[in-house]
């Protein structure tokens, strides 16, 4: 019976603290990847759209591309998270650990502080798509950067 109880207190064959520690080490590089790739690409795309003849249409297409890249980036999540997500029959402890890792280490609140370029780039591109910065676009065009 003791062996069964100890198996139920493990997550992927390790102590929950070990999985959380591994996830903490893996999340930072993943957030940096998301921040630098999709965030900077979104911001650069928004600036390119500002100088185009059709900024709203082009920014919509760029936004679709950035969202697709974000979905691809989710497949590069930390190994421990992917392993837990893909496990078919999770114990209650594994579900709690996975939910905790995703909300505390990979949630929106954490990504705002750890990956600000992603959110700034996405917001800039979204604003460009909505036509909010039409006057900003005019100002940028008049500066002739």
C-alpha atoms as a printed R data frame, in Angstrom:
    type eleno elety resid chain resno      x      y       z
1   ATOM     1    CA   UNK     A     1  0.000  0.000   0.000
2   ATOM     2    CA   UNK     A     2  2.820  2.410   0.709
3   ATOM     3    CA   UNK     A     3  4.037  2.056  -2.894
4   ATOM     4    CA   UNK     A     4  0.601  3.035  -4.229
5   ATOM     5    CA   UNK     A     5  0.418  6.115  -2.023
6   ATOM     6    CA   UNK     A     6  3.894  7.238  -3.054
7   ATOM     7    CA   UNK     A     7  3.005  6.790  -6.775
8   ATOM     8    CA   UNK     A     8 -0.027  9.030  -6.276
9   ATOM     9    CA   UNK     A     9  2.144 11.737  -4.763
10  ATOM    10    CA   UNK     A    10  4.432 11.859  -7.821
11  ATOM    11    CA   UNK     A    11  4.092 13.949 -10.950
12  ATOM    12    CA   UNK     A    12  5.661 12.351 -14.024
13  ATOM    13    CA   UNK     A    13  7.578 10.089 -11.673
14  ATOM    14    CA   UNK     A    14  9.072 12.987  -9.708
15  ATOM    15    CA   UNK     A    15  8.166 14.999  -6.664
16  ATOM    16    CA   UNK     A    16  5.854 17.962  -7.470
17  ATOM    17    CA   UNK     A    17  8.516 20.372  -6.184
18  ATOM    18    CA   UNK     A    18 11.006 18.961  -8.702
19  ATOM    19    CA   UNK     A    19  8.578 19.394 -11.608
20  ATOM    20    CA   UNK     A    20  7.839 22.961 -10.524
21  ATOM    21    CA   UNK     A    21 11.568 23.691 -10.228
22  ATOM    22    CA   UNK     A    22 12.190 22.270 -13.718
23  ATOM    23    CA   UNK     A    23  9.283 24.267 -15.141
24  ATOM    24    CA   UNK     A    24 10.590 27.491 -13.555
25  ATOM    25    CA   UNK     A    25 13.954 26.953 -15.234
26  ATOM    26    CA   UNK     A    26 12.353 26.207 -18.608
27  ATOM    27    CA   UNK     A    27  9.714 28.958 -18.640
28  ATOM    28    CA   UNK     A    28 12.095 31.932 -18.658
29  ATOM    29    CA   UNK     A    29 13.823 30.978 -21.953
30  ATOM    30    CA   UNK     A    30 10.437 30.153 -23.484
31  ATOM    31    CA   UNK     A    31  9.008 33.553 -22.538
32  ATOM    32    CA   UNK     A    32 12.137 35.218 -23.930
33  ATOM    33    CA   UNK     A    33 11.630 33.299 -27.166
34  ATOM    34    CA   UNK     A    34  7.995 34.411 -27.426
35  ATOM    35    CA   UNK     A    35  8.945 37.961 -26.486
36  ATOM    36    CA   UNK     A    36 11.764 38.297 -28.978
37  ATOM    37    CA   UNK     A    37 10.301 36.442 -31.939
38  ATOM    38    CA   UNK     A    38  6.608 37.203 -32.059
39  ATOM    39    CA   UNK     A    39  6.754 40.463 -30.104
40  ATOM    40    CA   UNK     A    40  9.438 42.161 -32.133
41  ATOM    41    CA   UNK     A    41  8.034 40.764 -35.355
42  ATOM    42    CA   UNK     A    42  4.583 42.153 -34.499
43  ATOM    43    CA   UNK     A    43  5.984 45.592 -33.702
44  ATOM    44    CA   UNK     A    44  8.106 45.678 -36.857
45  ATOM    45    CA   UNK     A    45  5.117 44.541 -38.911
46  ATOM    46    CA   UNK     A    46  3.004 47.331 -37.387
47  ATOM    47    CA   UNK     A    47  5.627 49.906 -38.305
48  ATOM    48    CA   UNK     A    48  5.845 48.507 -41.842
49  ATOM    49    CA   UNK     A    49  2.055 48.650 -42.119
50  ATOM    50    CA   UNK     A    50  2.118 52.288 -41.041
51  ATOM    51    CA   UNK     A    51  4.118 53.159 -44.138
52  ATOM    52    CA   UNK     A    52  2.088 51.061 -46.557
53  ATOM    53    CA   UNK     A    53 -0.705 52.224 -48.820
54  ATOM    54    CA   UNK     A    54 -3.198 49.938 -47.053
55  ATOM    55    CA   UNK     A    55 -2.235 49.881 -43.376
56  ATOM    56    CA   UNK     A    56 -5.499 48.403 -42.048
57  ATOM    57    CA   UNK     A    57 -5.663 45.508 -44.495
58  ATOM    58    CA   UNK     A    58 -1.986 44.723 -44.244
59  ATOM    59    CA   UNK     A    59 -2.011 44.875 -40.454
60  ATOM    60    CA   UNK     A    60 -4.939 42.430 -40.395
61  ATOM    61    CA   UNK     A    61 -2.907 39.948 -42.452
62  ATOM    62    CA   UNK     A    62  0.118 40.486 -40.206
63  ATOM    63    CA   UNK     A    63 -2.022 39.961 -37.105
64  ATOM    64    CA   UNK     A    64 -3.228 36.620 -38.486
65  ATOM    65    CA   UNK     A    65  0.402 35.642 -39.088
66  ATOM    66    CA   UNK     A    66  1.452 36.678 -35.559
67  ATOM    67    CA   UNK     A    67 -1.409 34.709 -34.015
68  ATOM    68    CA   UNK     A    68 -0.332 31.671 -36.045
69  ATOM    69    CA   UNK     A    69  3.251 32.136 -34.843
70  ATOM    70    CA   UNK     A    70  1.995 32.369 -31.264
71  ATOM    71    CA   UNK     A    71  0.175 29.072 -31.693
72  ATOM    72    CA   UNK     A    72  3.388 27.527 -33.025
73  ATOM    73    CA   UNK     A    73  5.307 28.949 -30.055
74  ATOM    74    CA   UNK     A    74  2.891 27.149 -27.726
75  ATOM    75    CA   UNK     A    75  4.202 23.855 -29.075
76  ATOM    76    CA   UNK     A    76  7.641 24.868 -27.773
77  ATOM    77    CA   UNK     A    77  6.391 25.186 -24.211
78  ATOM    78    CA   UNK     A    78  8.648 23.882 -21.473
79  ATOM    79    CA   UNK     A    79  9.137 20.114 -21.617
80  ATOM    80    CA   UNK     A    80  7.552 19.461 -18.215
81  ATOM    81    CA   UNK     A    81  4.421 21.378 -19.232
82  ATOM    82    CA   UNK     A    82  4.108 19.553 -22.556
83  ATOM    83    CA   UNK     A    83  4.592 16.203 -20.843
84  ATOM    84    CA   UNK     A    84  1.830 16.969 -18.341
85  ATOM    85    CA   UNK     A    85 -0.511 18.362 -21.000
86  ATOM    86    CA   UNK     A    86 -0.083 15.331 -23.245
87  ATOM    87    CA   UNK     A    87 -0.453 12.741 -20.490
88  ATOM    88    CA   UNK     A    88 -3.787 10.993 -21.146
89  ATOM    89    CA   UNK     A    89 -4.842 10.081 -17.602
90  ATOM    90    CA   UNK     A    90 -3.695 12.690 -15.129
91  ATOM    91    CA   UNK     A    91 -4.033 12.307 -11.412
92  ATOM    92    CA   UNK     A    92 -5.627 15.110  -9.437
93  ATOM    93    CA   UNK     A    93 -2.174 16.175  -8.223
94  ATOM    94    CA   UNK     A    94 -0.883 16.336 -11.801
95  ATOM    95    CA   UNK     A    95 -3.863 18.460 -12.863
96  ATOM    96    CA   UNK     A    96 -3.266 20.838  -9.956
97  ATOM    97    CA   UNK     A    97  0.471 21.105 -10.663
98  ATOM    98    CA   UNK     A    98 -0.165 21.719 -14.379
99  ATOM    99    CA   UNK     A    99 -2.806 24.361 -13.659
100 ATOM   100    CA   UNK     A   100 -0.509 26.026 -11.142
101 ATOM   101    CA   UNK     A   101  2.456 26.108 -13.533
102 ATOM   102    CA   UNK     A   102  0.332 27.451 -16.377
103 ATOM   103    CA   UNK     A   103 -1.339 30.137 -14.301
104 ATOM   104    CA   UNK     A   104  1.578 31.243 -12.122
105 ATOM   105    CA   UNK     A   105  4.543 30.812 -14.466
106 ATOM   106    CA   UNK     A   106  2.967 31.135 -17.910
107 ATOM   107    CA   UNK     A   107 -0.201 33.144 -17.339
108 ATOM   108    CA   UNK     A   108 -1.068 36.505 -18.867
109 ATOM   109    CA   UNK     A   109 -0.068 38.450 -15.777
110 ATOM   110    CA   UNK     A   110  3.373 36.847 -15.795
111 ATOM   111    CA   UNK     A   111  3.779 37.258 -19.548
112 ATOM   112    CA   UNK     A   112  2.996 40.980 -19.328
113 ATOM   113    CA   UNK     A   113  5.959 41.508 -17.029
114 ATOM   114    CA   UNK     A   114  8.258 38.908 -18.603
115 ATOM   115    CA   UNK     A   115  7.360 39.416 -22.288
116 ATOM   116    CA   UNK     A   116  6.368 43.072 -22.713
117 ATOM   117    CA   UNK     A   117  7.562 43.299 -26.348
118 ATOM   118    CA   UNK     A   118  5.013 40.633 -27.286
119 ATOM   119    CA   UNK     A   119  2.115 42.601 -25.810
120 ATOM   120    CA   UNK     A   120  3.354 45.980 -27.089
121 ATOM   121    CA   UNK     A   121  3.851 44.570 -30.577
122 ATOM   122    CA   UNK     A   122  0.462 42.869 -30.559
123 ATOM   123    CA   UNK     A   123 -1.289 46.000 -29.259
124 ATOM   124    CA   UNK     A   124  0.439 48.194 -31.846
125 ATOM   125    CA   UNK     A   125 -0.508 45.848 -34.658
126 ATOM   126    CA   UNK     A   126 -4.087 45.542 -33.393
127 ATOM   127    CA   UNK     A   127 -4.396 49.328 -33.087
128 ATOM   128    CA   UNK     A   128 -3.051 49.698 -36.620
129 ATOM   129    CA   UNK     A   129 -5.641 47.200 -37.855
130 ATOM   130    CA   UNK     A   130 -8.452 49.160 -36.208
131 ATOM   131    CA   UNK     A   131 -7.177 52.391 -37.686
132 ATOM   132    CA   UNK     A   132 -6.727 53.987 -34.276
133 ATOM   133    CA   UNK     A   133 -3.388 55.621 -35.053
134 ATOM   134    CA   UNK     A   134 -4.365 57.180 -38.412
135 ATOM   135    CA   UNK     A   135 -2.982 60.468 -37.160
136 ATOM   136    CA   UNK     A   136  0.145 58.703 -35.888
137 ATOM   137    CA   UNK     A   137  0.575 57.154 -39.327
138 ATOM   138    CA   UNK     A   138  0.286 60.609 -40.907
139 ATOM   139    CA   UNK     A   139  2.838 61.973 -38.448
140 ATOM   140    CA   UNK     A   140  5.275 59.106 -39.151
141 ATOM   141    CA   UNK     A   141  4.911 59.591 -42.901
142 ATOM   142    CA   UNK     A   142  5.547 63.313 -42.577
143 ATOM   143    CA   UNK     A   143  8.772 62.713 -40.610
144 ATOM   144    CA   UNK     A   144 10.205 60.569 -43.460
145 ATOM   145    CA   UNK     A   145 12.074 58.163 -41.212
